[in-house]
Amino acid sequence: MTTPFTTINTLYINGAKIAPEAGTEAVINPATEVVIGHAPVASLSQVDAAIAAAREAFDNGPWPQMTLDQRGDMLDKMVAALKARQADIAALIVAEVGCAQGITHMMQVANPINHLASTIRHGRRDDSERLPLDITPNMFAPDGPQNIGGTTVVREPFGVVSAITGYNFPFLLNLAKIGPALMAGCTMILKPSQFTPFSALLFGEICDEIGLPKGVLNIVTGGIAEGQLLCTDERVDMVTFTGSEGVGAAIMAQAAPTLKKVHLELGGKSAMIVRADADVQRAAAMAVGFLSVNAGQGCAIPTRLLVHNSIRPAFVAAAAAIAAHIKVGDASDPSVTMGPLIRESQRAKVEQYIALGKAAGATLVCGGARPTGLTKGFFTEMTLFDNVTNDMAIAQDEIFGPIGCIIGFDSDEEAVKIANDSRYGLAGAIETADAAAGYAMALKIRTGSVALNGGTGTMSFAPIGGYKRSGIGREYGPNWLREYQHEKSVFYPIGR
């Protein structure tokens, strides 16, 4: 049976389906290692053509000149087209990413479509801002009547945007770029991960169906050289990237000579603080549940588990017992709760860190190996270490796998200090029976978001982003469009 969208064999440039000049590349299911399709690979000249198309569409096309309502009407059609394909998109994610179905249907597919709809609703309410009237002396006639004037702040699309996305939540990441940028009036070149190209290529079908003006959204593929062109070409005004800290730093360097705006959502080593008064079973279940999401391949997953020493033994025992019930396997089985890592290279990295944890003196509580009986696929066990100190590599580096590091603490102040002792600052969590104390701690943690006692359960329409090396800028939230807009102040006199 063919996986949906994996027969797409063309790029999407200037409103047309274009055959690739660099051939094709096999895309595999990480759970089975079976080839699910051959994705088109763009050449440098085709990426150049995509940039030219986006530039022309922005400078001379209708899209930037449309009203927010007009663009919203078009993007509402995109929402409808995606909802009509929702089941097929989920089937693609299961095969392309290997993500368990329970996570895929909600977090990988339904939530991103809902976020797009929210972006449109918020965008329709955006408007110019009239500042208070200003009375000032007339510099040319100091003894004469004073001047009175006003200012209107108008918001205009930033320009041509290059969007480069990662493999772990590809459909979500692609929509997180497309939605606000297009709603703001920008044009875009989207380049997905080579591991998950079809989650981006499917948007060519959507653009054709809804009649998006040519050049507004262009979809290309490729490797490092193609990505560098998107970050260095002077025709590009802004680069938005979701991925690793190292690549984010490289993109900043590449964008610097042309002074592009850079918007980055990068890695994390988030801490979950479990206070002495917390419900141990609930906290342990939540910690293991987080780690199982997409086999730990999520930048905001709390992988440092800071547990009060008075309850740490009970927490360790509960977490190990819960981890034993995680079913690892091919996500085509709906009973599977954790799928594979994306490729063998990622599994090798995870296994290297497991070895580093053991060598550093951390106690292996459970996992640490490959699951028995799974001879194909890039699977690893849910792994928990106890007696971790925050200076260990497993506590400082983003591993991007299901490895939890349990670190003891004795006071709230110590917990906050440990949580902040990281080069990252993307997310965090606190479990406590004293919500007020937890809230006070949340205000001291240097991260872009903190989930107190589980948070809302879903990522609501609130700003998400990082402190420190976890990124620059925000995604989601009522001011999301601002990341893709210029503000212009128009000053004018009143009364003449």
Backbone torsions as a table, in degrees:
resi	resn	phi	psi	omega
1	MET	NA	129.1	-178.3
2	THR	-76.9	133.3	176.1
3	THR	-70.8	134.7	-179.4
4	PRO	-53.0	141.2	174.7
5	PHE	73.8	-4.4	-176.1
6	THR	-83.0	-0.1	173.3
7	THR	-93.3	-1.7	176.9
8	ILE	-65.2	121.6	-174.6
9	ASN	-123.5	19.1	-178.6
10	THR	-131.1	154.7	170.4
11	LEU	-83.4	175.1	178.5
12	TYR	-130.4	105.8	-174.5
13	ILE	-133.3	126.3	177.0
14	ASN	54.8	41.1	176.5
15	GLY	76.3	13.9	-177.7
16	ALA	-132.5	149.8	175.1
17	LYS	-85.3	120.1	-171.0
18	ILE	-118.0	130.2	177.1
19	ALA	-66.5	142.6	-177.0
20	PRO	-74.3	143.1	177.6
21	GLU	-90.8	-14.7	-177.8
22	ALA	-105.9	20.3	176.6
23	GLY	80.3	-150.9	-178.8
24	THR	-130.9	166.4	179.5
25	GLU	-135.7	132.7	-179.4
26	ALA	-67.7	136.3	175.2
27	VAL	-114.0	129.4	-174.6
28	ILE	-113.8	155.0	171.2
29	ASN	-80.4	117.8	-175.6
30	PRO	-68.1	-11.8	177.8
31	ALA	-87.1	-27.9	-175.2
32	THR	-118.5	-16.3	-174.1
33	GLU	64.7	16.4	177.4
34	VAL	-86.8	139.9	177.6
35	VAL	-70.9	123.3	179.8
36	ILE	-97.8	-13.0	179.5
37	GLY	175.2	168.1	176.8
38	HIS	-116.9	111.1	-174.6
39	ALA	-85.6	143.3	176.8
40	PRO	-67.8	145.3	179.9
41	VAL	-118.5	122.6	-177.8
42	ALA	-77.9	148.0	171.2
43	SER	-88.0	168.4	176.2
44	LEU	-60.0	-38.3	180.0
45	SER	-66.4	-30.8	177.9
46	GLN	-74.9	-35.4	173.6
47	VAL	-64.6	-40.0	175.7
48	ASP	-59.4	-41.9	178.8
49	ALA	-65.4	-35.8	178.2
50	ALA	-66.5	-40.4	176.6
51	ILE	-62.7	-44.1	179.1
52	ALA	-60.7	-40.2	-179.5
53	ALA	-65.6	-43.4	179.0
54	ALA	-65.5	-38.5	178.8
55	ARG	-64.3	-45.5	179.8
56	GLU	-64.0	-41.8	-179.2
57	ALA	-65.4	-33.6	178.7
58	PHE	-77.4	-43.1	-174.8
59	ASP	-75.6	-34.8	-171.9
60	ASN	-128.9	-2.7	-178.1
61	GLY	-90.6	175.0	-176.1
62	PRO	-79.3	-23.5	-168.3
63	TRP	-56.6	-51.4	-177.6
64	PRO	-65.7	-22.1	-177.1
65	GLN	-88.0	-10.2	178.7
66	MET	-68.1	156.6	172.5
67	THR	-75.1	163.2	176.5
68	LEU	-59.6	-37.5	178.0
69	ASP	-64.7	-40.9	179.9
70	GLN	-65.1	-43.7	177.1
71	ARG	-66.8	-37.1	177.5
72	GLY	-62.1	-38.4	177.8
73	ASP	-62.2	-40.3	179.1
74	MET	-67.4	-43.2	-178.5
75	LEU	-72.7	-25.1	171.3
76	ASP	-61.1	-35.1	175.8
77	LYS	-64.9	-35.5	176.6
78	MET	-64.0	-42.5	177.5
79	VAL	-57.5	-46.9	-179.0
80	ALA	-63.0	-42.2	-179.3
81	ALA	-65.6	-38.1	178.3
82	LEU	-69.9	-40.2	178.1
83	LYS	-62.6	-36.6	179.1
84	ALA	-65.5	-23.5	-178.4
85	ARG	-107.5	12.8	-170.2
86	GLN	-57.7	-43.6	-179.4
87	ALA	-65.3	-39.8	179.2
88	ASP	-67.6	-38.5	178.8
89	ILE	-64.2	-41.1	177.9
90	ALA	-62.6	-41.6	177.8
91	ALA	-62.3	-37.5	176.9
92	LEU	-64.0	-46.1	-178.0
93	ILE	-61.9	-41.2	178.5
94	VAL	-57.6	-40.7	-177.9
95	ALA	-83.3	-38.0	-173.3
96	GLU	-80.7	-38.2	-178.1
97	VAL	-101.1	-31.6	-175.8
98	GLY	85.4	13.9	-174.8
99	CYS	-76.1	139.7	-179.4
100	ALA	-57.9	146.6	-172.7
101	GLN	-62.8	-37.1	-179.8
102	GLY	-59.9	-38.4	177.3
103	ILE	-77.3	-40.2	-174.0
104	THR	-61.7	-50.9	-173.0
105	HIS	-62.4	-38.5	-178.4
106	MET	-90.0	-63.4	-170.1
107	MET	-74.8	-36.0	-175.2
108	GLN	-84.2	-27.1	-171.9
109	VAL	-125.1	-58.8	-173.6
110	ALA	-64.0	-48.1	-178.9
111	ASN	-59.5	-45.9	179.0
112	PRO	-58.8	-39.6	178.1
113	ILE	-65.1	-40.6	177.6
114	ASN	-65.0	-36.6	177.3
115	HIS	-63.7	-39.0	177.2
116	LEU	-61.4	-44.8	179.0
117	ALA	-61.1	-39.3	178.1
118	SER	-66.3	-39.1	178.2
119	THR	-58.9	-42.0	179.9
120	ILE	-65.5	-44.8	-179.8
121	ARG	-60.9	-47.0	179.2
122	HIS	-64.5	-40.6	-178.1
123	GLY	-62.9	-36.3	179.9
124	ARG	-62.9	-25.4	-178.4
125	ARG	-87.4	-8.2	-179.5
126	ASP	-68.6	143.1	-178.7
127	ASP	-157.3	166.5	173.9
128	SER	-60.9	153.9	-178.1
129	GLU	-114.2	126.5	177.8
130	ARG	-96.6	120.2	179.9
131	LEU	-83.5	161.0	179.5
132	PRO	-58.8	150.6	177.7
133	LEU	-63.3	148.7	-174.1
134	ASP	-125.2	126.2	177.2
135	ILE	-106.5	123.9	-177.0
136	THR	-136.5	154.5	176.5
137	PRO	-63.6	149.7	175.5
138	ASN	-84.1	108.5	-175.3
139	MET	-65.1	-22.3	-179.4
140	PHE	-89.2	-17.3	177.5
141	ALA	-143.0	75.4	-174.0
142	PRO	-56.4	-29.5	-178.2
143	ASP	-91.8	-3.5	-178.4
144	GLY	-90.0	-171.0	179.0
145	PRO	-60.4	147.7	177.1
146	GLN	-76.5	161.4	176.9
147	ASN	-88.0	147.8	170.5
148	ILE	-127.4	134.1	-177.6
149	GLY	-152.3	171.1	180.0
150	GLY	-132.8	170.6	178.2
151	THR	-136.8	134.2	171.9
152	THR	-115.2	128.7	176.4
153	VAL	-97.2	115.8	178.2
154	VAL	-105.5	149.8	-179.6
155	ARG	-114.9	129.7	-175.2
156	GLU	-126.6	151.2	-179.6
157	PRO	-60.4	143.4	-174.4
158	PHE	-67.7	-36.3	179.0
159	GLY	140.5	-139.8	179.9
160	VAL	-87.0	127.1	-175.7
161	VAL	-116.3	129.0	167.4
162	SER	-93.8	129.7	179.1
163	ALA	-119.5	124.6	-179.1
164	ILE	-123.8	125.2	-170.3
165	THR	-124.5	158.8	-178.3
166	GLY	-92.5	-177.1	-170.4
167	TYR	-98.3	-14.6	-166.7
168	ASN	-77.4	-37.9	174.7
169	PHE	-132.8	66.0	-165.7
170	PRO	-63.4	-43.7	-179.2
171	PHE	-65.3	-43.7	177.3
172	LEU	-60.4	-47.3	-177.2
173	LEU	-64.8	-40.0	178.9
174	ASN	-63.5	-45.3	179.7
175	LEU	-67.7	-31.1	178.8
176	ALA	-67.2	-19.0	173.8
177	LYS	-93.2	-48.3	-175.0
178	ILE	-61.5	-47.2	-172.2
179	GLY	-57.3	-62.4	-176.4
180	PRO	-69.4	-35.3	-178.5
181	ALA	-65.4	-46.7	-179.3
182	LEU	-71.0	-38.2	178.5
183	MET	-62.0	-36.0	179.4
184	ALA	-72.6	-16.2	179.5
185	GLY	104.6	6.4	177.7
186	CYS	-77.5	166.3	168.9
187	THR	-113.1	160.4	-167.2
188	MET	-144.0	146.8	164.6
189	ILE	-116.1	119.9	-177.7
190	LEU	-105.6	126.0	174.3
191	LYS	-123.3	112.9	-179.3
192	PRO	-85.1	173.4	171.8
193	SER	-60.7	145.8	176.2
194	GLN	-65.8	-20.1	179.2
195	PHE	-77.1	-27.9	-173.2
196	THR	-133.6	59.9	-175.2
197	PRO	-75.5	-31.1	-172.7
198	PHE	-68.0	-26.6	177.2
199	SER	-64.7	-18.6	175.3
200	ALA	-99.2	-41.8	-176.0
201	LEU	-61.1	-26.6	-179.3
202	LEU	-62.7	-21.2	-179.2
203	PHE	-69.8	-17.7	173.0
204	GLY	-61.4	-42.4	176.9
205	GLU	-62.0	-41.6	-178.3
206	ILE	-64.8	-45.8	-179.3
207	CYS	-59.2	-42.8	178.4
208	ASP	-63.5	-42.7	-175.8
209	GLU	-64.9	-40.4	-175.0
210	ILE	-90.1	-7.4	178.4
211	GLY	76.7	34.2	177.2
212	LEU	-61.8	133.0	-179.8
213	PRO	-54.7	145.1	-175.8
214	LYS	-62.8	142.4	177.9
215	GLY	85.9	-11.2	-177.9
216	VAL	-69.2	-43.3	176.7
217	LEU	-128.9	120.9	179.3
218	ASN	-120.2	137.6	-175.7
219	ILE	-122.3	118.4	179.6
220	VAL	-126.8	167.2	177.7
221	THR	-128.1	-172.6	177.9
222	GLY	132.5	-173.3	-175.3
223	GLY	-112.1	-143.4	-173.1
224	ILE	-64.3	-45.3	-176.8
225	ALA	-62.7	-40.9	179.3
226	GLU	-66.3	-39.5	176.9
227	GLY	-64.6	-39.6	178.6
228	GLN	-62.6	-39.1	178.6
229	LEU	-62.1	-39.3	179.2
230	LEU	-66.8	-23.1	-177.9
231	CYS	-96.6	-13.5	-174.4
232	THR	-114.7	-23.1	-174.0
233	ASP	-63.9	132.2	-175.4
234	GLU	-68.7	-15.7	178.5
235	ARG	-76.3	-13.3	178.6
236	VAL	-91.5	130.4	-177.4
237	ASP	-92.7	-25.9	-171.8
238	MET	-152.6	143.4	173.9
239	VAL	-119.6	128.9	173.2
240	THR	-118.8	131.0	-172.6
241	PHE	-138.6	139.5	169.7
242	THR	-124.2	122.5	-178.5
243	GLY	170.2	-148.3	-172.2
244	SER	-80.3	158.1	179.1
245	GLU	-58.4	-44.3	-177.5
246	GLY	-64.1	-43.8	178.6
247	VAL	-67.6	-37.6	177.3
248	GLY	-59.4	-42.6	178.0
249	ALA	-64.3	-39.1	178.6
250	ALA	-64.8	-39.3	179.3
251	ILE	-64.8	-40.3	176.8
252	MET	-59.1	-43.0	-179.7
253	ALA	-65.4	-40.3	-179.6
254	GLN	-68.6	-33.7	-177.5
255	ALA	-81.7	-19.0	-172.8
256	ALA	-60.7	-43.7	-176.6
257	PRO	-60.2	-28.5	178.6
258	THR	-102.6	8.8	176.0
259	LEU	50.9	45.1	175.5
260	LYS	-73.1	152.9	167.4
261	LYS	-72.0	137.5	-179.9
262	VAL	-121.7	128.0	-179.3
263	HIS	-122.1	118.0	-169.9
264	LEU	-129.5	131.7	170.6
265	GLU	-120.5	106.8	-166.6
266	LEU	-114.5	-151.3	-169.7
267	GLY	-80.5	179.9	179.9
268	GLY	-156.8	158.6	172.0
269	LYS	-139.6	62.9	-167.6
270	SER	-69.5	148.1	-179.2
271	ALA	-107.1	136.2	170.5
272	MET	-109.0	115.4	-178.0
273	ILE	-94.1	124.4	178.8
274	VAL	-112.8	104.0	-177.8
275	ARG	-73.2	166.6	-176.0
276	ALA	-61.6	-26.8	-176.5
277	ASP	-92.2	5.4	-176.0
278	ALA	-73.0	156.4	171.7
279	ASP	-74.6	108.8	-171.6
280	VAL	-62.2	-46.1	-178.4
281	GLN	-61.9	-44.2	179.7
282	ARG	-63.6	-45.4	-178.6
283	ALA	-64.2	-40.8	179.6
284	ALA	-66.2	-42.3	178.3
285	ALA	-63.0	-40.2	179.8
286	MET	-66.6	-43.0	-179.7
287	ALA	-61.4	-47.8	179.6
288	VAL	-66.6	-38.7	177.6
289	GLY	-60.1	-44.2	177.2
290	PHE	-58.7	-46.7	-176.4
291	LEU	-64.5	-26.5	-178.5
292	SER	-80.1	-14.3	-177.6
293	VAL	-62.7	115.5	179.6
294	ASN	50.8	39.8	178.4
295	ALA	55.5	37.0	177.6
296	GLY	77.0	5.9	-178.5
297	GLN	-89.2	70.2	179.2
298	GLY	-149.7	131.4	-173.1
299	CYS	-68.8	-26.9	-175.9
300	ALA	-96.9	1.1	-178.2
301	ILE	-66.6	130.7	177.0
302	PRO	-74.3	110.8	-177.6
303	THR	-106.3	-13.7	171.4
304	ARG	-99.4	117.8	-176.2
305	LEU	-106.4	98.7	-177.1
306	LEU	-89.9	110.3	-171.2
307	VAL	-121.8	131.8	179.1
308	HIS	-57.8	134.9	-173.2
309	ASN	-60.5	-25.8	-179.3
310	SER	-68.1	-24.6	-179.3
311	ILE	-117.9	4.9	-175.4
312	ARG	-62.0	-44.0	178.6
313	PRO	-58.4	-42.1	179.3
314	ALA	-66.6	-38.2	178.4
315	PHE	-64.0	-45.5	-179.7
316	VAL	-59.6	-45.2	-179.5
317	ALA	-64.5	-42.4	-179.3
318	ALA	-67.4	-43.1	-179.2
319	ALA	-63.8	-41.6	178.9
320	ALA	-63.5	-40.7	179.2
321	ALA	-65.3	-39.9	179.6
322	ILE	-70.0	-40.8	179.6
323	ALA	-59.9	-31.9	-179.8
324	ALA	-64.2	-19.7	-178.8
325	HIS	-96.1	1.2	175.7
326	ILE	-71.7	122.1	179.3
327	LYS	-91.7	115.6	-178.7
328	VAL	-99.0	134.9	178.3
329	GLY	169.3	-166.4	-179.8
330	ASP	-70.7	125.1	-175.8
331	ALA	-69.5	-5.9	172.3
332	SER	-65.5	-18.7	172.8
333	ASP	-87.4	114.7	-176.0
334	PRO	-64.4	-15.7	179.1
335	SER	-83.5	-9.3	178.5
336	VAL	-71.4	134.8	179.8
337	THR	-108.3	-12.2	175.6
338	MET	-145.2	123.9	180.0
339	GLY	-90.7	-159.0	-176.2
340	PRO	-89.2	172.2	164.6
341	LEU	-76.3	164.9	-167.8
342	ILE	-70.8	-36.8	-177.5
343	ARG	-152.2	167.1	178.8
344	GLU	-60.2	-35.0	179.3
345	SER	-61.2	-36.4	179.0
346	GLN	-72.9	-38.8	177.3
347	ARG	-64.1	-39.3	178.1
348	ALA	-61.6	-38.5	177.9
349	LYS	-64.1	-45.4	178.9
350	VAL	-60.1	-44.3	-178.7
351	GLU	-67.6	-31.3	175.7
352	GLN	-64.6	-40.5	179.8
353	TYR	-71.6	-32.6	174.4
354	ILE	-60.8	-42.7	177.4
355	ALA	-64.4	-39.5	178.2
356	LEU	-64.4	-39.4	178.3
357	GLY	-62.2	-45.3	178.2
358	LYS	-61.9	-44.8	-177.2
359	ALA	-65.3	-29.9	-179.2
360	ALA	-79.1	-8.4	177.5
361	GLY	100.9	5.6	175.4
362	ALA	-69.8	152.0	-178.6
363	THR	-93.7	120.3	177.4
364	LEU	-75.4	114.1	-177.3
365	VAL	-85.6	-43.7	179.2
366	CYS	-159.2	162.9	178.3
367	GLY	75.5	-145.0	178.7
368	GLY	91.1	4.4	-176.9
369	ALA	-142.6	-175.0	175.3
370	ARG	-90.6	142.4	-179.5
371	PRO	-62.5	141.3	178.2
372	THR	-73.4	146.7	175.5
373	GLY	86.8	-5.4	178.8
374	LEU	-109.1	90.5	-174.5
375	THR	-84.4	-18.8	175.9
376	LYS	-116.6	153.3	179.4
377	GLY	95.6	160.8	-171.4
378	PHE	-102.7	61.4	-173.4
379	PHE	-89.7	151.3	171.9
380	THR	-143.4	155.0	179.6
381	GLU	-77.9	154.8	166.7
382	MET	-62.3	126.0	-172.8
383	THR	-124.3	130.1	177.4
384	LEU	-124.7	133.4	173.9
385	PHE	-113.8	138.1	171.0
386	ASP	-110.8	173.0	-178.6
387	ASN	55.5	39.6	177.0
388	VAL	-89.2	139.8	171.0
389	THR	-106.5	150.3	-169.5
390	ASN	-68.7	-12.3	178.7
391	ASP	-87.8	-5.7	179.0
392	MET	-70.2	151.2	179.0
393	ALA	-58.7	-37.0	-178.9
394	ILE	-67.9	-18.4	179.0
395	ALA	-96.6	-16.2	-176.4
396	GLN	-106.2	-30.2	-174.1
397	ASP	-96.6	145.0	173.9
398	GLU	-77.3	115.7	-175.4
399	ILE	-91.2	-34.6	-178.1
400	PHE	64.0	53.8	177.2
401	GLY	-161.6	172.6	-174.5
402	PRO	-81.8	64.4	179.7
403	ILE	-118.8	118.2	178.0
404	GLY	-105.0	133.2	-178.5
405	CYS	-110.1	112.3	-177.7
406	ILE	-92.3	120.9	-175.7
407	ILE	-123.2	128.7	-179.1
408	GLY	-84.4	153.6	173.1
409	PHE	-148.3	163.8	-176.6
410	ASP	-119.1	-11.7	-179.8
411	SER	-149.1	159.6	177.7
412	ASP	-58.9	-39.6	-178.9
413	GLU	-63.0	-41.1	178.9
414	GLU	-66.3	-39.8	180.0
415	ALA	-62.3	-44.7	179.3
416	VAL	-63.6	-41.4	179.6
417	LYS	-61.6	-43.2	178.9
418	ILE	-65.8	-44.2	-179.5
419	ALA	-58.5	-40.1	-177.6
420	ASN	-81.8	-10.3	179.9
421	ASP	-83.2	71.2	-177.2
422	SER	-157.0	147.7	175.8
423	ARG	-77.4	-8.3	178.8
424	TYR	-101.8	166.9	176.1
425	GLY	-165.5	60.8	-175.6
426	LEU	-95.1	-50.6	-174.5
427	ALA	-148.5	178.2	177.9
428	GLY	-171.3	172.4	179.6
429	ALA	-151.5	151.4	177.6
430	ILE	-137.0	132.0	174.7
431	GLU	-116.0	123.6	-177.2
432	THR	-162.4	153.6	173.0
433	ALA	-82.8	-14.3	-179.2
434	ASP	-105.6	91.3	-174.5
435	ALA	-62.8	-34.9	179.6
436	ALA	-65.0	-43.7	177.8
437	ALA	-64.5	-38.8	178.2
438	GLY	-63.9	-40.3	178.9
439	TYR	-64.1	-42.0	178.8
440	ALA	-61.9	-38.8	177.0
441	MET	-66.5	-40.4	-178.7
442	ALA	-57.9	-36.0	-179.4
443	LEU	-68.7	-18.2	-178.3
444	LYS	-95.8	-9.6	-177.2
445	ILE	-88.3	129.1	-174.6
446	ARG	-87.0	72.3	177.8
447	THR	-140.6	161.5	-178.4
448	GLY	-72.8	-20.6	177.8
449	SER	-154.4	151.9	175.9
450	VAL	-138.1	129.0	176.8
451	ALA	-97.2	112.9	180.0
452	LEU	-93.7	120.4	-179.8
453	ASN	51.3	45.5	176.2
454	GLY	92.8	-10.8	179.8
455	GLY	66.0	-145.9	-176.9
456	THR	-91.0	-9.4	-178.3
457	GLY	92.9	-27.0	174.5
458	THR	-135.1	162.1	176.7
459	MET	-79.5	102.3	-179.4
460	SER	-75.0	178.3	-176.8
461	PHE	-79.5	70.7	-179.5
462	ALA	-126.3	154.3	-177.5
463	PRO	-66.0	135.4	-179.3
464	ILE	-126.3	132.4	178.1
465	GLY	175.5	-175.2	-170.1
466	GLY	-116.9	159.0	164.9
467	TYR	-98.6	166.5	173.5
468	LYS	50.6	-131.0	-174.0
469	ARG	-85.5	14.0	176.3
470	SER	-90.1	1.3	172.2
471	GLY	137.1	179.4	-179.5
472	ILE	-134.7	126.6	178.9
473	GLY	94.8	179.5	-177.5
474	ARG	-132.7	151.7	171.2
475	GLU	-118.2	154.9	-176.4
476	TYR	65.6	-177.1	179.3
477	GLY	88.2	162.2	-176.2
478	PRO	-65.5	-18.6	-179.5
479	ASN	-106.7	20.5	-176.2
480	TRP	-56.9	-42.1	-178.1
481	LEU	-61.4	-25.4	-177.8
482	ARG	-60.1	-29.3	178.6
483	GLU	-62.2	-23.0	-175.5
484	TYR	-114.7	21.3	-178.0
485	GLN	-131.1	149.0	164.3
486	HIS	-91.6	150.9	169.6
487	GLU	-109.4	132.1	-179.6
488	LYS	-124.2	128.8	177.4
489	SER	-97.2	124.6	177.2
490	VAL	-109.4	115.3	-178.9
491	PHE	-98.0	139.0	-178.2
492	TYR	-152.6	147.8	176.6
493	PRO	-79.8	159.6	176.6
494	ILE	-121.8	139.8	177.5
495	GLY	96.2	1.1	173.4
496	ARG	-158.5	NA	NA
